[in-house]
Amino acid sequence: MREHASVDYKLRIIMTLLLLASLLTGCWDRMELEERAVVLGISIDTAGPDAAKKEDEVSHLMGKYPAPKQSMIQLSVQIALPGRIPLGPGEIGGSSDGGGKQTVWVLSVVGHTIDDAMMNLQQQISGKLFFGHLRVIVISEEIARKGIQNINDYLHRNAEVRRMAWMMVSKGKAKALMEAAPKLERVPTLYLASTLDDAVRHGKFPTNYIGTFWSNSSKKGQEGFLPYIQIMEGENVQISGIAYFKGERMVGTTKPFEIVGYLVIKGISPAGYRGIIHLGDDSQIVTIHATNREATTTVKIKDGVPHFTITAMTEVNVEEKNEEVIPINSSRILEEIASENERSVKELVLGLLRKTQEKESDIFGFGELVRATKPTYWNRNVRTADRWQKLYKESTFEIHVTSKVRRVGMKAE
């Protein structure tokens, strides 16, 4: 009996300690999901001409608390509606009559800075803004060309913002992407994020989350870049190129196919682009599909400036030909296809390099290669990001491309 009583006494002590622990360290600061305003996406545009007066009446008391002397922005957010986000299989769009707009609530406010606009937004909603599920930040091209230092600073300081969110630059108004309701996704913001995730998976765009962008932008020998997107018919989204930066300002964009040039230079696989090869005269056409890439870059100092040698290899498959007379099973034809592909890729890479050199925007990280492998030269001649921007424009390049045709399909002739 004493043994059973002792065991019972010990159990009571353990239960008491567990109860005390739950009271002392439990969810004293909990916040119910319904009490949060879960922000899924943010868009930032320039504000209209009457925005300053409207915003001053809301948060600056008509001059008693002076507003910052800078241009106004319009901030739009996509907030998840509690209980409306489908958790299982069902009809795309969440309802039969509203599409993706039924699952989210889009609100727009104006402000002098991001934090100023967020304070104005918080005044309009009862729940506390929560950025733990923020997936997409869309910036208009106009804002990006003016500079995004304030945007980066605000998001950098917010511990809730995940570094694996996507930041992108939109052609035209960024708000349109918050209001879009694509047919293939119940939550519009998730469609934007999955579009870029799938592009990375299929070899059509490099991995470049917001954390990667911040990391590259902070380096002395590299600049950041962002996806450049635009909304198409049917509220679909297209990746229209790369928006490349010099410091905090966007200085240019590439064309969609020029993304291949970046992927080749960096040797990113899998390769996901298709190209057209002309054989002999222009009437004979073969369509190829790149499947794999490899690349190495070396640097040496030539005539006082860095000289880079890029050696790239691509593997391609033959997917289509337009005439039966093209003997795909001929080694001569395969060599001609490989040779023409090498020429096209080299021309594409050189064109992209010239474009970024003109704007002094080293999005490839060549400066970091010089800094790592030529420290004496870097410390003596470069040292700063501003100096490398000037020196990148003067750098020279040598491109070597090899191409291999791996497959020609089930039917060779």
C-alpha positions in Angstrom: 0.0 0.0 0.0 2.8 2.4 0.9 4.4 1.7 -2.6 1.2 2.5 -4.4 0.7 5.7 -2.3 4.3 6.8 -3.1 3.7 6.3 -6.8 0.4 8.2 -6.6 2.1 11.0 -4.7 4.8 11.3 -7.4 2.2 11.4 -10.2 0.4 14.2 -8.4 3.6 16.2 -8.1 4.3 15.7 -11.8 0.8 16.8 -12.8 1.0 19.8 -10.6 4.4 20.8 -12.2 3.0 20.3 -15.7 0.0 22.5 -14.8 2.2 25.2 -13.5 4.4 25.0 -16.6 1.4 25.4 -18.8 0.2 28.4 -16.9 3.6 30.1 -16.8 4.8 29.3 -20.3 1.6 28.7 -22.2 -0.1 30.8 -24.9 -0.3 34.0 -22.9 0.4 36.0 -26.0 -1.6 34.0 -28.4 -3.6 35.6 -31.2 -6.4 33.7 -32.9 -6.3 33.3 -36.7 -9.5 35.3 -37.0 -7.9 38.2 -35.2 -5.1 38.5 -37.8 -5.2 40.1 -41.2 -3.1 37.7 -43.2 -1.3 39.6 -46.0 -0.6 37.3 -49.0 0.6 39.9 -51.5 1.6 43.6 -51.7 1.8 45.9 -54.7 3.4 49.3 -54.8 2.7 52.1 -57.4 3.1 55.8 -57.6 0.0 57.6 -56.2 -2.3 60.0 -57.9 -2.0 63.9 -57.8 -4.7 64.2 -55.0 -3.2 61.6 -52.7 -1.2 64.0 -50.5 -4.2 66.0 -49.3 -6.2 62.8 -48.6 -3.3 61.2 -46.7 -2.5 64.3 -44.6 -6.1 64.3 -43.3 -5.7 60.7 -42.2 -2.3 60.6 -40.4 -0.5 64.0 -40.5 -3.2 66.3 -39.1 -2.8 68.9 -41.8 0.8 70.0 -41.0 0.8 69.6 -37.2 2.9 66.4 -37.8 4.7 67.3 -41.0 4.8 64.5 -43.7 8.0 63.5 -45.4 8.9 65.5 -48.4 8.9 62.7 -51.0 6.6 61.4 -53.7 3.5 59.5 -52.6 3.0 55.8 -53.1 -0.1 53.7 -53.5 0.1 50.5 -51.6 -2.4 47.6 -52.3 -2.6 44.4 -50.3 -4.2 41.1 -50.8 -5.6 39.8 -47.5 -6.9 36.3 -47.1 -10.6 36.0 -46.1 -10.9 33.7 -43.0 -12.8 30.5 -43.9 -12.7 31.2 -47.7 -9.4 29.6 -48.6 -10.2 26.1 -49.9 -8.3 23.4 -48.1 -9.2 20.4 -50.3 -10.2 19.6 -53.9 -13.0 21.6 -55.3 -13.9 24.0 -58.1 -11.1 26.3 -59.2 -11.7 29.8 -58.1 -13.3 28.9 -54.8 -16.9 29.7 -56.0 -19.0 29.4 -59.1 -19.4 33.1 -59.7 -16.5 35.0 -58.4 -13.3 33.3 -59.3 -10.2 33.9 -57.1 -11.5 37.3 -55.9 -13.8 35.4 -53.5 -10.9 34.1 -51.4 -9.1 37.4 -50.9 -9.8 41.1 -50.1 -7.8 43.8 -51.9 -7.4 47.1 -50.2 -5.5 50.2 -51.3 -4.1 53.1 -49.4 -1.6 55.9 -50.0 1.4 57.1 -48.0 4.7 58.9 -48.1 6.6 55.7 -47.2 5.9 52.0 -46.9 5.4 52.3 -43.1 3.3 55.4 -43.4 1.0 53.5 -45.9 0.9 50.5 -43.6 -0.2 52.6 -40.7 -3.0 54.1 -42.8 -4.0 50.5 -43.8 -4.1 49.3 -40.2 -6.6 52.1 -39.4 -9.0 50.6 -42.0 -9.1 47.0 -40.7 -9.7 45.5 -37.3 -7.2 42.6 -37.4 -3.5 43.1 -36.9 -1.5 42.9 -40.1 0.4 39.7 -40.3 3.2 39.2 -42.9 4.2 35.6 -42.0 2.5 34.3 -45.2 3.5 37.1 -47.5 4.4 35.4 -50.8 4.6 38.2 -53.4 5.8 41.8 -53.5 5.0 43.5 -56.9 6.7 46.9 -57.6 5.7 49.0 -60.6 8.5 49.8 -63.1 8.0 53.5 -62.4 8.7 52.9 -58.7 11.7 50.6 -59.4 13.4 53.2 -61.7 13.1 55.8 -58.9 14.7 53.5 -56.4 13.5 50.9 -53.9 15.7 51.7 -50.9 12.7 52.5 -48.6 10.9 49.3 -49.7 14.0 47.1 -49.0 14.5 48.9 -45.6 11.0 48.3 -44.4 10.8 44.7 -45.5 14.3 44.0 -44.2 13.4 45.2 -40.7 10.1 43.2 -40.6 11.0 39.9 -39.0 7.7 38.3 -40.2 8.7 38.7 -43.9 10.2 35.4 -45.2 13.3 35.5 -47.3 11.7 33.0 -49.7 9.0 35.4 -50.9 9.1 36.6 -54.5 9.7 40.3 -55.3 9.0 41.3 -58.9 8.8 44.3 -61.2 5.6 44.8 -63.2 5.2 46.4 -66.6 2.5 48.9 -66.0 0.5 49.2 -62.7 1.4 46.7 -60.0 -2.1 46.9 -58.5 -3.5 45.1 -61.5 -1.7 41.9 -60.4 -3.3 42.2 -57.0 -6.8 42.5 -58.5 -6.3 39.7 -61.1 -8.2 36.4 -60.7 -6.4 33.7 -62.8 -8.6 30.8 -63.7 -6.0 28.2 -62.7 -5.6 29.1 -59.1 -8.1 29.8 -56.2 -5.7 32.3 -54.5 -4.3 34.9 -57.0 -1.1 35.5 -55.1 -0.3 31.8 -55.0 -0.6 31.8 -58.8 2.0 34.5 -59.1 4.3 32.6 -56.8 3.8 29.3 -58.5 4.4 30.8 -61.9 7.9 31.8 -60.8 8.5 28.6 -58.9 7.6 26.5 -62.0 9.8 28.7 -64.2 12.7 27.9 -61.9 11.8 24.2 -61.9 11.6 24.0 -65.7 14.8 25.9 -66.3 13.3 29.2 -67.6 14.4 31.5 -64.7 17.1 31.4 -62.0 16.2 31.0 -58.4 16.0 34.6 -57.1 13.9 35.0 -54.0 13.8 38.3 -52.1 16.6 37.1 -49.8 18.8 36.3 -52.8 18.1 39.7 -54.2 19.1 41.4 -51.0 22.2 39.4 -50.7 23.4 40.2 -54.2 22.5 43.8 -53.9 24.7 44.1 -50.7 27.8 42.7 -52.4 30.6 45.0 -53.7 31.0 43.0 -56.9 27.5 42.2 -57.9 24.1 43.8 -58.5 20.6 42.5 -57.9 17.9 41.7 -60.4 14.2 40.8 -60.2 11.7 39.1 -62.5 10.0 41.5 -65.0 6.4 40.5 -65.4 3.3 41.7 -67.2 -0.4 40.8 -67.1 -1.7 39.3 -70.3 -5.2 38.5 -71.7 -7.3 36.4 -69.5 -5.5 37.9 -66.4 -2.6 35.5 -67.1 0.9 36.4 -66.1 4.0 36.3 -68.4 7.7 36.6 -67.3 8.8 39.2 -69.8 12.5 39.3 -68.8 14.9 40.3 -66.1 14.8 43.8 -64.5 18.4 44.6 -63.5 19.5 47.1 -61.0 22.4 49.5 -60.3 22.4 49.9 -56.5 18.8 50.6 -55.5 17.6 51.7 -58.9 16.4 49.6 -61.8 18.3 50.6 -64.9 17.0 48.3 -67.6 15.2 45.1 -68.6 16.0 42.2 -70.9 13.7 40.6 -73.4 12.2 37.2 -72.5 14.6 35.1 -74.5 17.6 37.0 -73.1 17.0 35.2 -69.8 18.7 32.3 -71.6 21.9 34.3 -71.8 22.0 34.7 -68.0 21.3 31.0 -67.5 24.1 30.0 -69.9 26.6 32.2 -68.2 25.8 30.8 -64.8 25.5 27.3 -66.1 22.1 26.7 -64.5 20.3 23.4 -65.2 17.9 22.1 -66.2 17.7 24.0 -69.4 14.2 24.7 -70.5 14.2 26.9 -73.6 13.5 26.1 -77.2 15.2 27.6 -80.3 15.0 27.5 -84.1 18.0 26.5 -86.1 18.2 27.4 -89.9 20.1 24.9 -92.0 21.5 25.9 -95.4 18.9 28.3 -96.7 16.2 29.8 -94.5 13.6 27.3 -95.7 15.1 24.4 -93.8 14.2 24.8 -90.1 14.9 22.5 -87.1 13.4 23.2 -83.6 15.7 22.2 -80.7 15.1 22.0 -77.0 17.9 22.6 -74.5 18.1 20.1 -71.7 21.3 20.7 -69.8 23.9 23.4 -69.2 27.4 23.7 -67.7 29.6 26.7 -67.5 32.9 27.9 -65.9 34.3 31.4 -65.7 37.9 32.4 -65.2 39.5 35.8 -64.9 42.9 37.3 -65.6 44.1 40.9 -65.6 44.8 42.1 -69.1 46.0 45.6 -69.9 45.0 46.7 -66.4 41.4 45.5 -66.6 39.7 42.2 -65.9 39.4 39.8 -68.8 36.8 37.0 -68.3 36.8 33.7 -70.2 33.4 32.0 -70.1 33.3 28.3 -71.2 29.8 27.0 -71.6 28.3 23.7 -72.8 24.7 23.0 -73.8 22.9 19.8 -74.6 20.0 19.9 -77.0 17.4 17.5 -78.4 15.9 17.8 -81.9 12.1 18.2 -81.5 10.8 19.1 -85.0 11.8 19.7 -88.6 9.8 21.4 -91.3 10.9 19.4 -94.3 11.2 15.6 -94.8 14.4 16.1 -96.9 16.4 17.1 -93.9 18.5 14.0 -93.0 18.5 14.2 -89.2 20.4 10.9 -88.9 23.3 12.4 -90.8 26.4 13.3 -88.6 27.0 16.3 -90.9 23.5 17.7 -90.2 23.9 17.1 -86.5 27.2 18.9 -86.5 25.6 21.8 -88.4 22.8 22.0 -85.9 25.3 22.0 -83.0 27.5 24.6 -84.8 24.6 26.9 -85.5 23.3 26.6 -81.9 26.8 27.5 -80.6 26.9 30.6 -82.8 23.4 31.7 -81.7 24.1 31.2 -78.0 27.4 33.1 -78.2 25.7 36.0 -79.9 23.0 36.0 -77.3 25.5 36.0 -74.4 27.6 38.8 -75.8 24.5 40.9 -76.4 23.4 40.5 -72.8 26.8 41.3 -71.5 27.0 44.5 -73.6 23.6 45.6 -72.4 24.5 45.2 -68.7 27.9 46.7 -69.2 26.4 49.8 -70.8 24.3 50.3 -67.6 27.1 49.3 -65.3 25.0 46.5 -63.8 27.0 43.3 -63.0 24.1 41.0 -62.2 26.4 37.9 -62.8 28.8 38.5 -60.0 32.0 38.9 -62.1 33.2 41.4 -59.5 32.9 38.8 -56.7 35.0 36.5 -58.8 37.7 39.2 -59.1 37.4 39.9 -55.4 37.9 36.2 -54.5 40.6 35.2 -57.0 42.5 38.5 -57.5 42.5 40.1 -54.0 45.7 42.1 -54.6 44.2 43.7 -57.7 40.9 44.3 -56.0 42.4 46.0 -53.0 44.6 48.1 -55.1 42.3 49.1 -57.9 38.7 48.5 -56.9 37.8 48.3 -53.2 34.3 49.8 -53.6 31.0 48.9 -55.3 31.0 52.3 -57.2 34.5 51.7 -58.6 33.5 48.2 -59.7 30.5 49.5 -61.6 32.8 51.7 -63.6 35.4 48.9 -64.1 32.8 46.4 -65.2 31.9 48.6 -68.1 35.6 48.4 -69.2 36.0 44.7 -68.7 36.5 42.4 -71.7 35.0 38.9 -72.4 35.9 35.8 -74.3 33.1 33.3 -74.9 33.5 29.6 -75.8 30.4 27.6 -76.4 30.1 24.0 -77.3 26.8 22.2 -78.1 25.9 18.5 -78.2 22.9 17.0 -79.9 21.8 14.2 -77.6 18.5 13.0 -79.0 16.7 13.2 -82.4 13.4 11.6 -81.4 11.8 8.3 -82.3 11.9 9.1 -86.0 15.1 10.2 -87.6 14.0 10.6 -91.2 
